[in-house]
């Protein structure tokens, strides 16, 4: 951030005391900028608040303070401290009505809280100030489409969940979903030592509605988002109660991981954990899963751990193999090191944002060593 020299502007005040106040405001302003550039947003905020108190009408100081509030709010939002983040974003918006990034962040925060209508309002403000935000525009268009599709949906709520669905015939399905989700809240929460307070929304679509809203192919019939929204197709979850349980546990695990960590983790680790929490078959490899893994293991063309992260948006066969490998990797980690150590890996990853470093700090092995140990474990599963 640029250091602004404010002395000339502030000397417009009459009297000798104006010079003293101006010098102090400049010093506090520049100290605030230095600390903000260093990533110490809390101390930057303190200095710029003092500068603003001395020069409340100075537009440059107001914009600088707004930027610091915005940066500090972003840090708090990443830490899942939503109320404190909202306070900082609101302060920023009050000081600088033209800072489009503040309204982007306000929209992101409301989206994380599941308040989609408020998110759209803030994102539209950002777009009015800065139209060249294609990702935000896509989000607004997608959410407005979703609102149109679901405008006549019914709703049932219980404890930490709400289920939206269409038609009286699916009222019983919604009730079953709420019961299963309540069980998942305590079972998966105990495994991950996290019980979120914010409500999770599950929306049940028919196949056409689901495709229109998500853009997913038929063979990916479930989707969870970081804001606590789970989208499902009735065609898939109505097949059996076991299927309903597995899908809800799976997708709720995605929501829980994102809310607990406040960030995305490696896709293979997230998908592997989600599969491992499925109550019907999640704690072991099925015959079909073992057969496919064995085929590629024998051929020597399993997806390497280094390349697994980019294998998810491929064709159906590659994506299926990626899911099976992810499940096998997580089951290996749980079997060899326990779920407690897997949770420790997640916490280390949250700090380092480097899975190799997280492995080193928890398992005292690097990623290649973990992979070799996993392959040796996998071979024993074929005997």
Backbone torsions as a table, in degrees:
resi	resn	phi	psi	omega
1	UNK	NA	137.8	-178.2
2	UNK	-69.3	139.1	173.3
3	UNK	-83.9	124.2	-178.5
4	UNK	-98.3	135.4	175.0
5	UNK	-92.1	110.5	-170.2
6	UNK	-102.0	-1.0	-171.4
7	UNK	-58.4	-45.9	-176.8
8	UNK	-62.0	-40.7	179.2
9	UNK	-65.0	-41.5	-173.2
10	UNK	-79.0	-22.1	179.2
11	UNK	-71.6	-2.4	173.5
12	UNK	-67.8	-17.1	176.7
13	UNK	-69.4	145.2	-180.0
14	UNK	-78.1	149.4	169.5
15	UNK	95.7	161.8	-177.1
16	UNK	-68.7	-29.4	-177.5
17	UNK	-68.6	-23.7	179.1
18	UNK	-61.6	-38.1	-179.9
19	UNK	-63.1	-43.5	-179.9
20	UNK	-63.2	-44.8	179.1
21	UNK	-64.0	-39.6	-179.4
22	UNK	-62.9	-45.5	-180.0
23	UNK	-61.6	-42.2	179.5
24	UNK	-65.1	-42.2	-180.0
25	UNK	-62.0	-41.9	178.0
26	UNK	-61.5	-46.3	-178.3
27	UNK	-61.9	-47.2	-180.0
28	UNK	-64.1	-40.8	178.7
29	UNK	-59.4	-49.4	-176.4
30	UNK	-69.7	-34.6	174.6
31	UNK	-63.8	-41.6	178.3
32	UNK	-60.4	-41.9	179.4
33	UNK	-64.0	-42.8	-180.0
34	UNK	-60.4	-45.8	-179.0
35	UNK	-68.6	-34.4	178.4
36	UNK	-67.1	-41.1	177.1
37	UNK	-63.1	-29.3	179.4
38	UNK	-83.5	-3.3	178.8
39	UNK	89.8	3.3	179.1
40	UNK	-93.8	77.6	-173.0
41	UNK	-70.0	-28.3	-179.9
42	UNK	-66.2	-49.0	179.3
43	UNK	-68.8	-36.5	176.5
44	UNK	-58.7	-42.4	179.0
45	UNK	-60.5	-42.7	-178.5
46	UNK	-61.5	-45.3	-178.6
47	UNK	-68.6	-40.7	-178.7
48	UNK	-72.3	-28.8	172.9
49	UNK	-64.4	-37.8	176.8
50	UNK	-67.5	-40.9	177.1
51	UNK	-61.2	-42.2	-179.6
52	UNK	-67.0	-35.8	177.9
53	UNK	-64.2	-34.7	-180.0
54	UNK	-80.4	-30.3	-178.0
55	UNK	-134.3	68.6	-171.6
56	UNK	-65.1	-18.8	-177.6
57	UNK	-100.5	0.2	-177.3
58	UNK	-78.5	119.0	-173.6
59	UNK	-67.4	-34.4	-179.0
60	UNK	-66.5	-45.1	178.8
61	UNK	-64.5	-39.4	178.6
62	UNK	-60.9	-42.9	179.5
63	UNK	-67.1	-39.2	177.7
64	UNK	-63.4	-43.9	179.7
65	UNK	-65.2	-38.8	176.9
66	UNK	-61.0	-41.1	178.8
67	UNK	-63.3	-40.4	179.7
68	UNK	-67.7	-43.2	175.5
69	UNK	-58.0	-41.7	-179.9
70	UNK	-63.5	-46.0	179.6
71	UNK	-63.9	-41.6	-179.7
72	UNK	-68.0	-38.6	177.2
73	UNK	-62.6	-39.3	178.5
74	UNK	-62.8	-42.4	177.4
75	UNK	-60.4	-44.3	179.9
76	UNK	-66.5	-37.4	179.7
77	UNK	-64.5	-41.3	177.9
78	UNK	-61.3	-32.6	179.0
79	UNK	-83.9	6.6	-179.5
80	UNK	65.9	22.6	176.3
81	UNK	-95.9	74.6	-166.8
82	UNK	-67.9	-40.6	-177.9
83	UNK	-65.7	-43.3	178.0
84	UNK	-66.1	-37.9	177.7
85	UNK	-63.1	-43.5	179.9
86	UNK	-60.6	-40.7	178.5
87	UNK	-59.7	-43.0	179.9
88	UNK	-69.5	-40.3	178.1
89	UNK	-64.7	-41.0	178.5
90	UNK	-62.8	-41.0	177.4
91	UNK	-62.6	-41.4	179.6
92	UNK	-62.7	-45.2	-179.4
93	UNK	-63.9	-34.7	179.1
94	UNK	-68.6	-28.3	-179.0
95	UNK	-88.8	-33.0	-175.5
96	UNK	-138.2	98.7	-177.0
97	UNK	-74.8	-8.1	-175.8
98	UNK	-107.0	5.5	-179.4
99	UNK	-85.4	95.2	-174.4
100	UNK	-63.0	-30.1	-177.4
101	UNK	-66.2	-27.8	176.0
102	UNK	-62.8	-42.8	-178.0
103	UNK	-73.2	-29.9	171.9
104	UNK	-61.5	-46.8	-178.7
105	UNK	-67.5	-37.7	176.0
106	UNK	-62.0	-42.2	177.2
107	UNK	-63.6	-42.3	178.3
108	UNK	-62.1	-39.8	179.8
109	UNK	-65.6	-46.2	179.3
110	UNK	-63.2	-36.8	177.5
111	UNK	-63.5	-43.3	178.1
112	UNK	-60.6	-32.7	-179.5
113	UNK	-83.6	-0.1	-179.7
114	UNK	78.9	13.8	180.0
115	UNK	-97.4	75.8	-169.8
116	UNK	-65.9	-37.4	-179.9
117	UNK	-63.1	-43.1	177.5
118	UNK	-64.8	-38.2	178.8
119	UNK	-60.2	-44.0	-179.6
120	UNK	-61.9	-41.3	-179.9
121	UNK	-59.7	-47.6	-178.2
122	UNK	-68.9	-40.0	179.4
123	UNK	-65.9	-36.5	177.1
124	UNK	-65.9	-34.3	174.5
125	UNK	-63.1	-42.4	178.3
126	UNK	-62.3	-42.7	-179.4
127	UNK	-66.6	-33.2	177.6
128	UNK	-65.6	-33.8	179.7
129	UNK	-83.6	-31.9	-174.3
130	UNK	-145.4	86.9	-173.7
131	UNK	-63.6	-21.6	-175.5
132	UNK	-85.1	63.3	177.4
133	UNK	-131.4	74.3	-172.2
134	UNK	-60.5	-36.3	-179.5
135	UNK	-66.9	-39.9	177.9
136	UNK	-67.1	-41.8	179.2
137	UNK	-62.3	-40.4	177.9
138	UNK	-63.2	-39.9	178.4
139	UNK	-62.8	-44.6	-179.5
140	UNK	-62.8	-46.0	179.7
141	UNK	-61.3	-42.6	180.0
142	UNK	-63.8	-43.6	-178.1
143	UNK	-70.7	-35.5	177.0
144	UNK	-67.0	-36.3	175.8
145	UNK	-64.9	-42.6	178.8
146	UNK	-62.4	-42.3	179.0
147	UNK	-61.4	-38.1	-179.7
148	UNK	-68.1	-42.5	-179.9
149	UNK	-63.1	-40.1	-173.2
150	UNK	-98.7	16.0	-173.9
151	UNK	-66.2	-22.8	-180.0
152	UNK	-108.2	15.4	-179.3
153	UNK	-74.2	148.3	172.5
154	UNK	-88.2	170.5	-176.8
155	UNK	-142.9	137.0	171.4
156	UNK	-127.3	142.2	-177.2
157	UNK	-130.0	149.3	172.3
158	UNK	-159.4	125.6	176.1
159	UNK	52.8	-111.6	-171.9
160	UNK	-96.7	10.6	-172.8
161	UNK	-136.0	153.1	167.6
162	UNK	-135.0	144.6	179.2
163	UNK	-121.9	127.8	176.1
164	UNK	-108.2	137.6	-174.5
165	UNK	-155.3	165.4	-178.8
166	UNK	-115.0	128.9	173.2
167	UNK	93.0	143.3	-179.2
168	UNK	-61.9	-31.3	-175.6
169	UNK	-63.4	-22.4	-177.7
170	UNK	-99.8	12.2	179.0
171	UNK	-63.8	-42.3	178.8
172	UNK	-66.0	-38.2	177.9
173	UNK	-61.2	-42.1	178.7
174	UNK	-63.0	-40.8	178.3
175	UNK	-63.2	-43.3	177.2
176	UNK	-61.9	-41.2	-179.9
177	UNK	-61.5	-42.3	179.2
178	UNK	-62.5	-41.7	179.3
179	UNK	-63.8	-44.2	179.5
180	UNK	-65.3	-42.5	-179.8
181	UNK	-64.3	-36.7	177.7
182	UNK	-62.7	-40.5	175.7
183	UNK	-64.2	-42.8	-179.6
184	UNK	-62.2	-36.6	-179.3
185	UNK	-54.8	-44.1	-177.1
186	UNK	-83.6	-38.6	-176.8
187	UNK	-70.8	-51.3	-179.4
188	UNK	-72.7	-35.0	176.1
189	UNK	-58.7	-38.8	178.3
190	UNK	-66.4	-41.0	179.2
191	UNK	-63.1	-40.8	-176.1
192	UNK	-99.1	-0.1	179.4
193	UNK	54.5	49.5	-179.5
194	UNK	-153.9	127.6	-178.9
195	UNK	-130.5	92.4	-174.4
196	UNK	-66.9	147.4	179.4
197	UNK	-86.8	-31.8	-176.5
198	UNK	-70.3	146.4	-177.4
199	UNK	-72.2	145.1	175.0
200	UNK	-105.5	134.0	-178.9
201	UNK	-107.0	130.1	175.3
202	UNK	-113.7	127.3	179.3
203	UNK	-116.3	124.6	-178.5
204	UNK	-105.0	116.7	-179.0
205	UNK	-108.9	164.2	162.7
206	UNK	-81.9	172.8	-172.5
207	UNK	-59.4	-43.4	-177.7
208	UNK	-66.7	-42.7	179.3
209	UNK	-62.8	-43.0	-178.9
210	UNK	-61.3	-45.1	178.7
211	UNK	-63.3	-38.9	-179.7
212	UNK	-65.4	-40.9	-176.4
213	UNK	-78.3	-43.4	-172.6
214	UNK	-97.9	-29.0	-174.1
215	UNK	77.2	6.2	-179.0
216	UNK	-77.8	150.1	173.5
217	UNK	-72.2	166.8	-177.5
218	UNK	-60.2	-30.6	-176.0
219	UNK	-82.9	3.8	170.6
220	UNK	-122.3	76.8	-168.1
221	UNK	-87.0	13.0	178.6
222	UNK	-142.4	148.1	-179.6
223	UNK	-150.7	129.9	176.3
224	UNK	-117.6	142.7	179.9
225	UNK	-121.1	157.9	-176.1
226	UNK	-62.4	-20.0	179.8
227	UNK	-81.3	3.1	178.1
228	UNK	90.3	20.3	177.0
229	UNK	-104.5	127.6	176.6
230	UNK	-114.1	127.0	179.4
231	UNK	-112.9	130.5	-176.3
232	UNK	-133.9	162.2	172.9
233	UNK	-106.5	131.5	178.6
234	UNK	-60.6	-35.2	-179.2
235	UNK	-56.9	-33.3	-177.8
236	UNK	-83.6	-49.6	-171.6
237	UNK	-79.9	-12.7	177.1
238	UNK	-83.2	-2.3	-177.8
239	UNK	-63.3	-42.4	179.4
240	UNK	-165.4	162.5	178.0
241	UNK	-69.1	-32.6	175.9
242	UNK	-61.0	-42.6	179.2
243	UNK	-64.6	-43.0	178.0
244	UNK	-58.8	-45.8	178.7
245	UNK	-60.8	-48.3	-176.6
246	UNK	-61.5	-44.8	-178.2
247	UNK	-64.5	-43.9	-178.0
248	UNK	-67.7	-43.7	176.6
249	UNK	-61.9	-42.9	-179.2
250	UNK	-60.2	-53.9	-175.7
251	UNK	-69.8	-33.9	178.3
252	UNK	-66.7	-32.8	176.1
253	UNK	-60.9	-40.1	176.1
254	UNK	-58.2	-47.9	-179.0
255	UNK	-60.9	-45.3	-176.8
256	UNK	-63.9	-42.3	179.5
257	UNK	-62.0	-42.7	-178.7
258	UNK	-68.4	-40.6	-179.5
259	UNK	-69.8	-36.8	-179.8
260	UNK	-68.3	-44.2	-173.2
261	UNK	-95.5	-20.7	179.8
262	UNK	70.3	19.2	-176.7
263	UNK	-162.7	165.1	173.9
264	UNK	-80.5	140.9	174.9
265	UNK	-108.8	170.8	178.2
266	UNK	-49.6	135.6	-172.6
267	UNK	-58.4	-40.7	-178.0
268	UNK	-63.7	-36.4	-179.6
269	UNK	-70.7	-41.4	179.3
270	UNK	-65.7	-48.1	-179.2
271	UNK	-68.7	-36.0	177.3
272	UNK	-63.9	-43.3	177.5
273	UNK	-64.8	-41.9	-179.7
274	UNK	-61.2	-41.8	178.6
275	UNK	-68.6	-37.5	-177.2
276	UNK	-66.8	-21.6	-178.6
277	UNK	-89.7	-4.2	177.4
278	UNK	-65.8	127.1	-173.0
279	UNK	-71.2	-17.7	-178.5
280	UNK	-113.7	87.2	177.6
281	UNK	95.7	1.3	-177.5
282	UNK	-71.3	-23.9	-175.3
283	UNK	-91.2	10.2	175.0
284	UNK	-155.0	166.2	178.6
285	UNK	-88.1	130.6	179.8
286	UNK	-75.2	169.4	177.1
287	UNK	-59.0	-42.5	179.9
288	UNK	-66.0	-40.6	178.7
289	UNK	-64.9	-44.6	178.4
290	UNK	-63.2	-39.4	-178.5
291	UNK	-62.7	-45.2	-179.6
292	UNK	-67.5	-42.2	178.5
293	UNK	-62.6	-41.3	179.6
294	UNK	-63.4	-42.3	179.6
295	UNK	-56.5	-49.7	-176.9
296	UNK	-76.0	-28.8	175.7
297	UNK	-65.5	-44.8	179.4
298	UNK	-66.1	-34.5	179.1
299	UNK	-79.4	-13.3	-179.2
300	UNK	74.0	23.4	-177.8
301	UNK	-125.0	32.6	167.5
302	UNK	-60.5	149.8	176.8
303	UNK	-71.3	126.2	-179.2
304	UNK	-67.1	156.4	179.9
305	UNK	-61.2	-34.8	179.7
306	UNK	-66.3	-29.5	-177.4
307	UNK	-101.0	-5.9	-174.7
308	UNK	-64.4	-29.7	-177.0
309	UNK	-64.0	-26.9	-176.4
310	UNK	-102.6	10.2	-174.2
311	UNK	-93.3	-1.8	-169.2
312	UNK	-81.6	-25.0	-176.7
313	UNK	-102.5	36.2	-179.6
314	UNK	-101.7	-159.2	177.2
315	UNK	-70.8	170.7	-174.0
316	UNK	-61.2	-40.8	-177.6
317	UNK	-64.7	-44.1	179.3
318	UNK	-66.3	-41.9	179.5
319	UNK	-63.6	-40.8	177.8
320	UNK	-61.3	-44.5	177.6
321	UNK	-61.7	-39.7	178.8
322	UNK	-61.8	-42.5	177.4
323	UNK	-61.9	-44.2	-178.2
324	UNK	-66.0	-41.5	178.3
325	UNK	-64.5	-41.8	179.5
326	UNK	-60.3	-43.9	178.8
327	UNK	-63.2	-45.6	-179.5
328	UNK	-62.9	-39.3	178.3
329	UNK	-62.1	-45.9	-178.8
330	UNK	-69.2	-40.3	177.4
331	UNK	-62.6	-36.4	175.1
332	UNK	-62.6	-47.0	-179.0
333	UNK	-61.4	-41.6	179.0
334	UNK	-67.3	-43.1	-178.7
335	UNK	-65.4	-42.1	-175.2
336	UNK	-83.6	-36.0	-170.9
337	UNK	-122.7	-7.7	-177.9
338	UNK	81.2	157.7	179.2
339	UNK	-64.2	-29.2	178.6
340	UNK	-59.4	-43.6	179.7
341	UNK	-70.7	-33.7	176.0
342	UNK	-63.3	-40.7	176.0
343	UNK	-62.4	-36.5	177.9
344	UNK	-65.6	-37.9	176.4
345	UNK	-60.3	-42.8	179.2
346	UNK	-60.5	-44.4	-179.5
347	UNK	-65.4	-40.5	178.5
348	UNK	-67.2	-36.7	177.5
349	UNK	-65.4	-37.3	178.7
350	UNK	-58.4	-36.6	-179.0
351	UNK	-80.3	-46.2	-172.5
352	UNK	-91.6	-24.9	-174.3
353	UNK	57.0	29.5	-178.4
354	UNK	-141.2	111.0	-175.1
355	UNK	-66.1	-34.0	177.6
356	UNK	-61.4	-44.1	178.5
357	UNK	-66.2	-38.5	178.5
358	UNK	-62.9	-40.0	176.0
359	UNK	-62.3	-45.5	-177.3
360	UNK	-61.6	-39.8	-175.1
361	UNK	-78.6	-20.3	-178.4
362	UNK	-109.2	-42.0	-175.2
363	UNK	-104.7	-10.2	-177.2
364	UNK	60.7	32.7	175.9
365	UNK	-134.5	149.2	173.7
366	UNK	-88.8	177.5	-173.6
367	UNK	-61.3	-41.5	-178.8
368	UNK	-65.3	-36.1	178.0
369	UNK	-68.8	-39.6	176.1
370	UNK	-61.0	-43.3	-178.6
371	UNK	-63.3	-44.1	179.8
372	UNK	-64.5	-38.9	178.1
373	UNK	-66.8	-38.6	176.8
374	UNK	-63.5	-43.6	179.9
375	UNK	-62.8	-39.0	177.6
376	UNK	-64.5	-40.5	177.0
377	UNK	-63.8	-41.5	-177.9
378	UNK	-64.1	-37.9	178.5
379	UNK	-60.6	-34.1	-179.4
380	UNK	-69.6	-20.8	-178.8
381	UNK	-77.4	-7.3	-178.3
382	UNK	-102.4	-1.3	-177.6
383	UNK	-81.8	NA	NA
